[in-house]
Amino acid sequence: MQSRRVPAVIAALAAAYGLVSITAALRPAQRERWHSLQSFIPTQASAFATAATAVSGLLMIFIAHGLYRRKRRAWRLAMGLSVILVAAHVVKSFHIRAAAAALVLVIVLAVARKEFYAQGDPTTRWFAGGAFVAITGAGFLSGELMLELYENRLVSGHSFGAKAVTVLVGMVGMDGPVRFTNARTAWVVGSVLFGYGILAAVVTLYLLLRPQEPRPWLTSEDETRIRALLTKHGHRDSLGYFALRPDKSVVWSPSGKAGVSYRVVAGVGLASGDPLGDPEAWPGAIEPWLELCRQHAWVPAVVGCSEQAGIVYRRHGLHVLEIGDEAIVDAATFSLAGRNMRNVRQAVKRVERAGYTAAVRRQSEVPDEELGEIARTADAWRGGSTERGFSMALGRFGDPGDADCVVVTAHLDGQLRALLNFVPWGPDGLSLDLMRRDRTADNGLNEFLITELLAACERLGVKRVSLNFAMFRAAIERGEKLGAGPVSKGWGRLLVFASRWWQIESLYRFNAKFGATWAPRYICYAAPWSLARIAVAAMEAEAFWRRPHPFQVLAGRKPLGYGQHAVERVDT
């Protein structure tokens, strides 16, 4: 029976023991103990054992996170390092207690070996740069600390700069300006520094030269199969077309009649929308997806699924929680008449009086030259800001494969001023993908374009249009009702406050203008303890925030998932 606590406890023990080993290696050995051992343990052997203790302790700290995530490779490394530490503590200065602790760790790892089954994650060679900086930095700090601890064994008169130079050149096997009062101290310090240098070089070269594992991209075969399923079952889910994002992968059922579209973000296997294909075949795709998450120790999660899919996911052991509502407008019954539509009607009339015109066309009807100009202009409006989207965004515009998308543009005096892009939702529906406009354009332009699209739906053969997703809409609405309790009011006010950064309330208000019906969307998760981690991963995937990627930033490269999308700040 596997337990979530066992890997966490073993990882903590490994990290703690690694820290203790580093401390023991850097601390000067007791003089009495050394004199009793030097008759049968050569100075060089003790110095090399000290270096092995420091290096192995550092590696043990690094792999603790892999142990926590049940990685099989981390378990193998921990076993090997523990054996090395047993021998190193004995040779260094006959530390029986430290050696015994390493032996206990070996036994614990052996007993719990079945808890560590996860395969390694796909990585890129940029990780090599991070490993080099981390190990070199740890070596530099350790060397400076050793020189401080060995202060009484140094020839006086050495400055901090001299010590720093000694540490840096020591990691490449050279002597620095600092001189020691005895040969053994020089051997120990030099061996530890050179050990860190060798470790940094070996690990970096290994990460650079090993075969690079592929990133999770959508293959051409996957795309063909997805489009075939969308043709048959695309009307079921307005988010189905977004499975064609290039940064998603798909797990297929054995029959090929269903698939789960997902992406891995920060150790979370993040699926979006409903499974593709026939609902009767969904379990055949969900089970291998969950098994894949188990093999890699990814936390399984689903964002934005429908109630029907939530029921199926719950049967497979996931918990389900409502996170918001999707706004769906019935094109056949939509009208600007009536008191409820007064605000939209006024915004549309104001834009029309200003001289704006609209064009509603399938992408296949837009000339290639004009399509390219629209894409370039829309990118210029976006500037350098990160756009949001993963579960409800396609991540591209103008691709030849998206000929059935509907492009809605606004023009003033022959100049493009705003753009909406809608992806197909089965044969008679559309789902909003992209919303951009010139920031100097008049307010109300988005309302104008949406009403123009709805007016053209009969010509396009469209009966329903999905607009933006309104997160926590029901909570905001409950907090505003007469007689709402203090909890509902407080939660609603907190969401309104958060809307200053994340447009929670503004998207709800914008969608409500069009008399939309609300379709609830859910998040599925394995255990309550994983919710915080899933929320962070989902926010990163949707580009609400970004984890620090220092080496990618230095390389001028963005992480996966930051494509072209989606929701420009709406007019309220």
C-alpha positions as CSV (number, residue, x, y, z in Angstrom):
1,M,0.0,0.0,0.0
2,Q,1.6,3.2,-1.1
3,S,1.6,6.3,1.1
4,R,2.1,9.9,0.2
5,R,4.0,10.5,3.4
6,V,6.7,7.9,2.9
7,P,8.5,9.6,0.0
8,A,8.1,13.0,1.8
9,V,9.7,11.6,5.0
10,I,12.5,9.8,3.1
11,A,13.2,13.0,1.1
12,A,13.4,15.0,4.3
13,L,15.8,12.5,5.8
14,A,18.0,12.5,2.7
15,A,18.2,16.3,2.6
16,A,19.0,16.5,6.3
17,Y,21.7,13.8,6.1
18,G,23.2,15.6,3.0
19,L,23.4,18.8,5.0
20,V,25.0,17.0,8.0
21,S,27.5,15.3,5.6
22,I,28.5,18.7,4.1
23,T,28.9,20.2,7.6
24,A,31.0,17.2,8.7
25,A,33.2,17.4,5.6
26,L,33.9,21.2,6.0
27,R,34.5,21.1,9.7
28,P,38.1,20.5,10.7
29,A,38.7,17.0,12.1
30,Q,39.5,16.6,15.8
31,R,43.2,16.6,16.2
32,E,43.3,13.6,18.6
33,R,41.2,11.5,16.3
34,W,43.4,12.3,13.3
35,H,46.6,11.5,15.1
36,S,45.2,8.1,16.1
37,L,44.3,7.3,12.5
38,Q,47.2,8.7,10.5
39,S,49.4,5.7,11.1
40,F,47.2,3.5,8.9
41,I,45.1,6.0,6.8
42,P,47.2,8.0,4.3
43,T,46.7,11.8,4.2
44,Q,45.6,11.7,0.6
45,A,43.0,9.0,1.3
46,S,41.5,11.0,4.1
47,A,41.5,14.2,2.0
48,F,39.7,12.4,-0.9
49,A,37.2,10.9,1.6
50,T,36.5,14.4,2.8
51,A,35.9,15.6,-0.7
52,A,33.6,12.6,-1.4
53,T,31.6,13.3,1.7
54,A,31.0,17.0,0.7
55,V,30.2,16.2,-2.9
56,S,27.9,13.3,-2.0
57,G,26.1,15.4,0.7
58,L,25.5,18.1,-1.9
59,L,24.1,15.6,-4.4
60,M,21.9,14.1,-1.7
61,I,20.3,17.5,-1.2
62,F,19.8,18.0,-4.9
63,I,18.0,14.6,-5.4
64,A,15.8,15.0,-2.3
65,H,13.1,16.7,-4.5
66,G,13.2,13.7,-6.9
67,L,12.7,11.3,-3.9
68,Y,9.7,13.4,-2.9
69,R,8.3,13.0,-6.4
70,R,8.9,9.2,-6.3
71,K,11.5,9.3,-9.1
72,R,13.1,5.9,-9.6
73,R,16.3,7.5,-10.8
74,A,16.6,9.6,-7.7
75,W,16.1,6.4,-5.5
76,R,19.0,4.7,-7.4
77,L,21.3,7.7,-6.9
78,A,20.3,8.0,-3.2
79,M,21.2,4.3,-2.7
80,G,24.6,4.7,-4.4
81,L,25.4,8.0,-2.5
82,S,24.5,6.4,0.8
83,V,26.9,3.6,0.3
84,I,29.6,6.1,-0.7
85,L,28.9,8.1,2.5
86,V,29.3,5.0,4.7
87,A,32.8,4.4,3.3
88,A,33.7,8.1,3.2
89,H,32.8,8.8,6.8
90,V,34.9,5.8,7.9
91,V,37.9,6.8,5.9
92,K,37.7,10.5,6.6
93,S,38.1,10.3,10.4
94,F,36.3,7.1,11.5
95,H,32.9,8.7,12.1
96,I,31.0,5.6,13.2
97,R,27.8,7.4,14.0
98,A,27.7,9.2,10.7
99,A,28.5,6.0,8.9
100,A,25.8,4.2,10.8
101,A,23.3,6.9,9.9
102,A,24.1,6.5,6.2
103,L,23.7,2.7,6.6
104,V,20.2,3.3,8.2
105,L,19.3,5.4,5.2
106,V,20.3,2.6,2.8
107,I,18.1,0.2,4.7
108,V,15.1,2.6,4.7
109,L,15.5,3.2,1.0
110,A,15.7,-0.5,0.3
111,V,12.6,-1.3,2.4
112,A,10.6,1.5,0.6
113,R,11.9,0.8,-2.9
114,K,8.4,0.1,-4.2
115,E,7.4,3.7,-3.4
116,F,9.8,5.0,-6.0
117,Y,8.4,4.0,-9.4
118,A,8.1,7.3,-11.4
119,Q,10.0,7.8,-14.6
120,G,12.1,10.9,-15.3
121,D,10.5,14.0,-16.7
122,P,11.3,15.5,-20.1
123,T,14.1,18.1,-19.8
124,T,16.0,20.4,-22.0
125,R,19.7,21.2,-22.1
126,W,19.0,24.5,-20.4
127,F,18.9,22.5,-17.2
128,A,22.7,21.9,-17.6
129,G,23.3,25.6,-17.2
130,G,21.3,25.7,-14.0
131,A,23.1,22.6,-12.6
132,F,26.5,24.2,-13.3
133,V,25.7,27.5,-11.6
134,A,24.1,25.7,-8.6
135,I,27.0,23.3,-8.0
136,T,29.7,25.9,-8.6
137,G,27.9,28.3,-6.3
138,A,27.7,25.7,-3.6
139,G,31.3,24.9,-4.1
140,F,32.3,28.5,-3.8
141,L,30.3,29.0,-0.6
142,S,31.7,25.8,0.9
143,G,35.2,26.8,0.1
144,E,34.8,30.2,1.7
145,L,33.3,28.5,4.8
146,M,36.2,26.1,5.0
147,L,38.8,28.8,4.9
148,E,37.0,30.6,7.7
149,L,36.8,27.4,9.8
150,Y,40.5,26.7,9.1
151,E,41.5,30.2,9.9
152,N,44.0,29.1,12.6
153,R,45.7,26.9,10.0
154,L,46.3,29.6,7.5
155,V,49.4,31.8,7.1
156,S,48.2,35.3,8.2
157,G,47.7,38.2,5.9
158,H,45.2,36.8,3.3
159,S,42.4,39.1,2.3
160,F,38.9,38.1,1.2
161,G,39.9,38.5,-2.4
162,A,42.8,36.2,-2.0
163,K,40.6,33.6,-0.4
164,A,38.0,33.9,-3.2
165,V,40.7,33.4,-5.8
166,T,42.0,30.4,-3.9
167,V,38.5,28.8,-3.9
168,L,37.9,29.5,-7.6
169,V,41.2,28.2,-8.8
170,G,41.0,25.3,-6.3
171,M,37.9,24.0,-8.2
172,V,40.0,23.5,-11.3
173,G,42.8,21.8,-9.3
174,M,45.2,24.7,-9.0
175,D,46.8,26.3,-5.9
176,G,45.8,29.8,-5.0
177,P,47.5,32.6,-3.0
178,V,46.4,31.3,0.4
179,R,49.0,29.1,2.1
180,F,48.4,26.6,4.9
181,T,50.5,25.7,8.0
182,N,50.5,22.0,7.3
183,A,50.2,19.7,4.3
184,R,47.1,17.8,5.5
185,T,45.0,20.9,5.7
186,A,46.1,21.9,2.2
187,W,45.2,18.4,0.9
188,V,41.7,18.5,2.5
189,V,40.8,21.9,1.3
190,G,42.2,21.3,-2.2
191,S,40.5,17.9,-2.5
192,V,37.1,19.3,-1.5
193,L,37.3,22.2,-3.9
194,F,38.5,20.0,-6.8
195,G,35.7,17.6,-6.0
196,Y,33.1,20.3,-6.4
197,G,34.8,21.3,-9.7
198,I,34.8,17.8,-11.0
199,L,31.2,17.3,-10.0
200,A,30.1,20.5,-11.8
201,A,32.0,19.5,-15.0
202,V,30.7,15.9,-15.0
203,V,27.1,16.8,-14.3
204,T,27.0,19.7,-16.8
205,L,28.6,17.6,-19.6
206,Y,26.2,14.7,-18.9
207,L,23.2,17.0,-19.2
208,L,24.5,18.6,-22.3
209,L,25.5,15.5,-24.2
210,R,22.7,13.1,-23.2
211,P,20.0,12.5,-25.8
212,Q,17.5,15.3,-25.5
213,E,14.0,14.1,-24.6
214,P,11.2,15.6,-26.8
215,R,9.0,18.4,-25.6
216,P,5.2,17.6,-25.5
217,W,4.2,18.8,-28.9
218,L,1.1,17.8,-30.9
219,T,2.2,15.5,-33.7
220,S,0.7,15.7,-37.2
221,E,-0.9,12.3,-36.6
222,D,-2.4,13.5,-33.4
223,E,-3.8,16.5,-35.1
224,T,-5.4,14.4,-37.9
225,R,-7.0,12.1,-35.3
226,I,-8.3,15.1,-33.3
227,R,-9.9,16.7,-36.3
228,A,-11.6,13.4,-37.2
229,L,-13.1,13.2,-33.7
230,L,-14.1,16.9,-33.7
231,T,-16.0,16.2,-37.0
232,K,-18.0,13.5,-35.3
233,H,-18.3,14.7,-31.7
234,G,-17.1,18.4,-31.7
235,H,-20.6,19.7,-30.9
236,R,-20.4,18.2,-27.4
237,D,-17.8,20.6,-26.0
238,S,-17.1,24.2,-26.9
239,L,-13.4,23.7,-25.8
240,G,-12.8,20.7,-28.0
241,Y,-11.1,22.7,-30.8
242,F,-8.5,24.1,-28.4
243,A,-7.1,20.6,-28.1
244,L,-5.3,21.5,-31.3
245,R,-2.9,23.8,-29.4
246,P,0.6,22.9,-30.5
247,D,1.9,22.7,-26.9
248,K,-0.5,19.9,-25.8
249,S,-0.1,16.2,-26.0
250,V,-2.8,13.6,-26.3
251,V,-3.3,10.2,-24.6
252,W,-5.5,8.0,-26.7
253,S,-7.9,5.2,-25.7
254,P,-7.0,1.7,-27.1
255,S,-9.9,2.0,-29.6
256,G,-8.8,5.5,-30.8
257,K,-12.4,6.7,-30.2
258,A,-11.4,9.1,-27.4
259,G,-8.4,11.0,-26.1
260,V,-7.3,13.3,-23.2
261,S,-5.5,16.5,-24.2
262,Y,-3.0,17.6,-21.6
263,R,0.2,19.5,-20.8
264,V,2.7,19.1,-17.9
265,V,3.2,22.3,-15.9
266,A,5.3,22.3,-12.7
267,G,4.8,18.5,-12.1
268,V,1.0,18.7,-12.8
269,G,-0.5,16.7,-15.6
270,L,-3.0,19.4,-16.6
271,A,-5.8,18.3,-18.9
272,S,-8.3,20.9,-20.2
273,G,-12.0,20.6,-21.3
274,D,-13.8,17.4,-21.8
275,P,-12.0,14.3,-23.2
276,L,-12.2,14.2,-27.0
277,G,-14.5,11.8,-28.9
278,D,-17.3,9.5,-27.9
279,P,-18.3,9.8,-24.2
280,E,-18.7,6.0,-24.0
281,A,-15.0,5.7,-24.9
282,W,-13.9,8.4,-22.4
283,P,-12.9,5.9,-19.7
284,G,-10.6,4.2,-22.1
285,A,-8.6,7.4,-22.5
286,I,-8.9,8.6,-18.9
287,E,-7.4,5.4,-17.5
288,P,-4.1,5.5,-19.5
289,W,-3.8,9.3,-18.8
290,L,-4.1,8.7,-15.1
291,E,-1.6,5.8,-15.4
292,L,0.8,8.1,-17.3
293,C,0.5,10.6,-14.5
294,R,1.2,7.9,-11.9
295,Q,4.3,6.6,-13.8
296,H,5.8,10.1,-13.9
297,A,4.5,11.2,-10.4
298,W,2.6,14.0,-12.0
299,V,-0.4,15.4,-10.1
300,P,-3.4,14.8,-12.3
301,A,-5.8,17.7,-12.8
302,V,-8.5,18.8,-15.2
303,V,-9.5,22.4,-15.7
304,G,-12.7,23.6,-17.4
305,C,-14.5,20.3,-17.9
306,S,-18.3,20.0,-18.2
307,E,-20.7,18.4,-15.8
308,Q,-20.9,15.3,-17.9
309,A,-17.1,14.9,-18.0
310,G,-16.8,15.7,-14.3
311,I,-19.1,12.8,-13.5
312,V,-16.9,10.4,-15.5
313,Y,-13.7,11.8,-13.9
314,R,-15.2,11.3,-10.4
315,R,-15.8,7.7,-11.2
316,H,-12.1,7.4,-11.8
317,G,-11.3,8.7,-8.3
318,L,-10.9,12.4,-8.9
319,H,-12.7,15.1,-6.8
320,V,-14.8,17.7,-8.7
321,L,-15.2,21.4,-7.8
322,E,-17.1,24.1,-9.7
323,I,-14.8,27.0,-10.7
324,G,-16.9,29.2,-12.9
325,D,-19.3,29.5,-15.8
326,E,-19.0,29.7,-19.6
327,A,-21.2,32.3,-21.2
328,I,-23.2,31.0,-24.2
329,V,-25.4,33.2,-26.4
330,D,-28.3,31.8,-28.4
331,A,-27.8,33.4,-31.8
332,A,-31.4,32.7,-33.0
333,T,-33.0,34.6,-30.1
334,F,-30.5,37.3,-29.5
335,S,-31.8,40.9,-30.0
336,L,-30.7,44.4,-29.0
337,A,-34.3,45.3,-28.2
338,G,-35.5,45.6,-24.6
339,R,-34.5,47.3,-21.4
340,N,-31.9,44.7,-20.5
341,M,-29.9,45.3,-23.6
342,R,-29.9,49.1,-23.3
343,N,-26.2,49.4,-22.4
344,V,-25.1,47.2,-25.3
345,R,-27.4,49.0,-27.6
346,Q,-26.0,52.4,-26.6
347,A,-22.4,51.2,-27.0
348,V,-23.1,49.8,-30.4
349,K,-24.9,53.0,-31.6
350,R,-22.0,55.1,-30.3
351,V,-19.5,53.1,-32.3
352,E,-21.6,53.2,-35.4
353,R,-21.9,56.9,-35.2
354,A,-18.1,57.2,-34.9
355,G,-18.0,55.6,-38.4
356,Y,-16.8,52.1,-37.6
357,T,-17.7,49.2,-39.9
358,A,-17.4,45.5,-39.4
359,A,-16.5,42.4,-41.5
360,V,-17.6,38.9,-40.5
361,R,-15.9,36.2,-42.6
362,R,-14.7,32.6,-42.4
363,Q,-10.9,32.6,-42.4
364,S,-10.9,30.8,-45.7
365,E,-12.7,33.9,-47.2
366,V,-10.0,36.3,-46.1
367,P,-7.2,36.8,-48.7
368,D,-3.8,35.6,-47.5
369,E,-2.2,39.0,-47.8
370,E,-5.0,40.6,-45.7
371,L,-4.8,37.7,-43.2
372,G,-1.1,38.3,-42.7
373,E,-1.6,42.0,-42.3
374,I,-4.3,41.4,-39.7
375,A,-2.0,39.1,-37.8
376,R,0.9,41.6,-37.8
377,T,-1.3,44.5,-36.7
378,A,-2.8,42.4,-33.9
379,D,0.6,41.4,-32.7
380,A,1.6,45.1,-32.7
381,W,-1.4,45.9,-30.5
382,R,-0.3,43.2,-28.1
383,G,3.2,44.6,-27.8
384,G,5.5,42.7,-25.4
385,S,2.8,41.8,-22.9
386,T,2.1,38.2,-22.1
387,E,-1.3,37.0,-23.3
388,R,-3.4,34.5,-21.5
389,G,-4.8,31.2,-22.5
390,F,-4.5,27.5,-22.3
391,S,-7.9,25.8,-21.8
392,M,-9.8,28.3,-24.0
393,A,-7.3,29.6,-26.4
394,L,-5.8,28.2,-29.7
395,G,-2.4,29.9,-29.4
396,R,-2.2,30.9,-33.0
397,F,-4.0,33.0,-35.7
398,G,-4.2,32.6,-39.4
399,D,-3.0,29.0,-39.6
400,P,-4.1,27.3,-42.9
401,G,-5.5,24.4,-40.9
402,D,-8.0,26.7,-39.2
403,A,-9.9,27.7,-42.3
404,D,-13.3,27.3,-40.6
405,C,-12.6,29.9,-37.9
406,V,-14.6,33.1,-38.1
407,V,-12.7,36.3,-38.2
408,V,-14.5,39.5,-37.1
409,T,-12.8,42.8,-37.8
410,A,-13.6,46.4,-37.1
411,H,-12.4,49.2,-39.5
412,L,-12.3,53.0,-39.3
413,D,-11.4,55.0,-42.4
414,G,-10.0,51.8,-44.0
415,Q,-7.8,51.0,-41.0
416,L,-8.0,47.9,-38.9
417,R,-9.0,48.8,-35.3
418,A,-10.1,45.6,-33.6
419,L,-10.2,41.8,-34.1
420,L,-12.2,38.9,-32.7
421,N,-11.5,35.3,-33.7
422,F,-13.8,32.4,-33.1
423,V,-13.0,28.7,-33.5
424,P,-15.6,26.1,-34.6
425,W,-17.8,24.4,-32.0
426,G,-19.2,21.5,-34.0
427,P,-21.1,22.3,-37.2
428,D,-23.3,25.0,-35.8
429,G,-21.4,26.7,-33.0
430,L,-18.5,29.1,-32.4
431,S,-16.2,29.6,-29.4
432,L,-14.3,32.8,-28.7
433,D,-10.5,32.4,-29.1
434,L,-9.0,35.8,-29.6
435,M,-10.0,39.4,-28.7
436,R,-7.7,42.3,-29.5
437,R,-8.1,45.9,-30.4
438,D,-6.2,49.1,-30.8
439,R,-6.0,50.6,-27.4
440,T,-6.7,54.1,-28.9
441,A,-10.0,52.9,-30.4
442,D,-13.4,53.9,-28.9
443,N,-14.9,52.0,-26.0
444,G,-17.8,49.7,-27.0
445,L,-15.9,48.2,-29.9
446,N,-16.0,44.7,-28.6
447,E,-19.8,44.9,-28.0
448,F,-20.1,46.2,-31.6
449,L,-18.2,43.2,-33.0
450,I,-20.0,40.6,-31.0
451,T,-23.4,42.0,-32.1
452,E,-22.3,42.0,-35.7
453,L,-21.2,38.4,-35.4
454,L,-24.5,37.4,-33.9
455,A,-26.3,39.2,-36.7
456,A,-24.3,37.2,-39.3
457,C,-24.9,33.8,-37.6
458,E,-27.8,32.9,-39.7
459,R,-25.7,33.4,-42.9
460,L,-22.9,31.4,-41.3
461,G,-25.1,28.5,-40.2
462,V,-24.3,29.2,-36.5
463,K,-26.9,28.7,-33.7
464,R,-24.8,29.3,-30.6
465,V,-21.7,31.3,-29.6
466,S,-19.5,30.8,-26.6
467,L,-18.0,33.9,-25.1
468,N,-15.5,34.4,-22.3
469,F,-15.3,32.2,-19.2
470,A,-16.4,33.9,-16.0
471,M,-14.5,32.5,-13.1
472,F,-16.4,32.3,-9.8
473,R,-19.4,33.9,-11.4
474,A,-21.9,32.2,-9.1
475,A,-20.0,33.3,-6.0
476,I,-20.1,36.9,-7.1
477,E,-23.8,36.7,-7.9
478,R,-24.6,35.1,-4.6
479,G,-22.7,37.7,-2.7
480,E,-24.8,40.5,-4.3
481,K,-28.2,38.9,-3.6
482,L,-30.6,40.4,-1.1
483,G,-30.1,38.6,2.3
484,A,-26.7,37.1,1.4
485,G,-24.9,35.8,4.5
486,P,-21.6,37.2,5.7
487,V,-19.6,34.3,4.2
488,S,-21.1,34.8,0.7
489,K,-20.7,38.6,1.0
490,G,-17.1,38.3,2.1
491,W,-16.2,35.8,-0.6
492,G,-17.9,38.0,-3.2
493,R,-16.0,41.1,-2.0
494,L,-12.7,39.3,-2.1
495,L,-13.3,38.2,-5.7
496,V,-14.2,41.8,-6.6
497,F,-11.0,43.0,-5.0
498,A,-9.0,40.3,-6.9
499,S,-10.5,41.6,-10.1
500,R,-8.2,44.5,-10.0
501,W,-5.6,42.2,-11.4
502,W,-7.4,39.2,-13.0
503,Q,-10.6,40.6,-14.5
504,I,-12.8,38.2,-12.6
505,E,-15.7,40.6,-12.1
506,S,-15.3,42.5,-15.4
507,L,-15.6,39.4,-17.6
508,Y,-18.7,38.3,-15.7
509,R,-20.3,41.8,-16.2
510,F,-19.2,41.9,-19.9
511,N,-20.7,38.5,-20.6
512,A,-23.9,39.2,-18.7
513,K,-24.6,42.1,-21.0
514,F,-25.6,39.8,-23.9
515,G,-28.2,37.8,-22.0
516,A,-26.0,34.8,-22.0
517,T,-26.9,31.5,-20.4
518,W,-24.3,30.1,-18.0
519,A,-22.8,26.6,-18.4
520,P,-20.9,25.6,-15.3
521,R,-17.3,24.4,-15.7
522,Y,-15.4,22.3,-13.2
523,I,-11.9,21.5,-12.0
524,C,-11.0,17.8,-11.2
525,Y,-8.2,16.9,-8.8
526,A,-6.8,13.9,-7.0
527,A,-6.7,15.1,-3.4
528,P,-7.4,18.3,-1.5
529,W,-3.7,18.7,-0.6
530,S,-2.9,19.1,-4.3
531,L,-5.3,22.0,-5.0
532,A,-2.8,24.7,-4.2
533,R,-0.2,23.2,-6.5
534,I,-2.8,22.7,-9.3
535,A,-3.9,26.3,-8.9
536,V,-0.4,27.5,-9.4
537,A,0.2,25.3,-12.4
538,A,-3.2,26.3,-14.0
539,M,-2.4,30.0,-13.4
540,E,1.0,29.5,-15.1
541,A,-0.6,27.7,-18.0
542,E,-3.1,30.4,-18.5
543,A,-0.3,33.0,-18.2
544,F,-1.7,34.7,-15.1
545,W,1.8,34.5,-13.7
546,R,5.2,33.0,-14.6
547,R,7.7,31.0,-12.6
548,P,11.2,32.4,-12.7
549,H,13.1,30.9,-15.7
550,P,16.4,32.6,-15.3
551,F,18.3,30.7,-18.0
552,Q,15.5,30.9,-20.4
553,V,15.3,34.6,-19.9
554,L,19.0,34.9,-20.4
555,A,18.6,33.0,-23.7
556,G,15.7,35.3,-24.8
557,R,13.4,32.3,-24.8
558,K,9.8,32.0,-23.5
559,P,8.6,28.9,-21.7
560,L,6.0,26.6,-23.3
561,G,2.5,27.8,-23.5
562,Y,2.8,31.5,-24.0
563,G,1.3,31.8,-27.4
564,Q,-1.1,34.2,-29.1
565,H,-4.4,34.6,-27.2
566,A,-7.0,35.7,-26.2
567,V,-8.8,38.2,-23.9
568,E,-8.0,41.8,-24.3
569,R,-9.2,43.9,-21.4
570,V,-12.9,44.2,-22.1
571,D,-14.9,47.4,-22.1
572,T,-17.0,47.7,-19.0
